[in-house]
Amino acid sequence: MTAETSPVIHRITTLDLSYQPSQWRFAEERRADIDAHFALKKIEKPKIWNGRILLGRNPDFTGDRFSAVYFDADFASFLAWRDWGFPHRDVFNGFGMGALRCSDSAFVLGEMGHHTANAGRIYFPSGTPDLDDISDGAVDISGSVAREVEEETGLTAADYRAAAHWDCVVSGAAIAMIRILNVDTPGEALRARIEANLARQHQPELSAIHLVRDGSDFTAAMPRFVTAFLEKQFSA
């Protein structure tokens, strides 16, 4: 996986993601630099927290199955790895996303708040998996998506119908596992509902809600793996 290649999309139905604790050479060798980098980031974004997150190794797409092995690392190491251009390409950032699709075919995306590590970026509800997403030795991406959707929008599993498949978008060092979540509500009405939920929160993760109906709604703040997924949907 290299940053220069165009995104590749695999449609799969089975996620086989195991968890095996292991060391990360990058985090060990660059510890002092990583800690200094995070200290500076903490000054810029006091709310960021150096918790444990999950990263993947050995991604494999065979038929309709995606398999990989995850391990846990500290967020400071992940942030430095990301900001320094993803050295040590034996590791990838594999995360789930809930692509909320309204009854009028509009997709709902959120803009990350200024206090977050991804301030200003616009994408579907998502989050890097963490230790809470491990169940019986496996990484539960479905559960991670449900949790992130509820935290960011207030919607629960009763509010949408999840597609049977995932579109795994491989883009550089990222693999976005995107699942369409169909909502029986028009776009403007759903946006108003989510905005009302955000208004009730003291410090919501999202600062704005965007509706995307076609390519003319794309902006530079949307990651390439998001626009690649949407291009596929609009051309279907």
Secondary structure, DSSP 8 states (H G I E B T S, - for coil): --TTS--EEEEESEEEEEE-----HHHHHTHHHHHHHHHHHHHH-TT----EEEEEEEEEEETTEEEEEEEEEEHHHHHHHHHTT--STT-BEEEEEEEEE-TTS-EEEEEE-TTSTTTT-EESSEE--BGGGEETTEE-HHHHHHHHHHHHH---GGG-EE-S-EEEEEETTEEEEEEEEE-SS-HHHHHHHHHHHHHTSSS-SEEEEEEE-SGGG--TTS-HHHHHHHHHHHH-
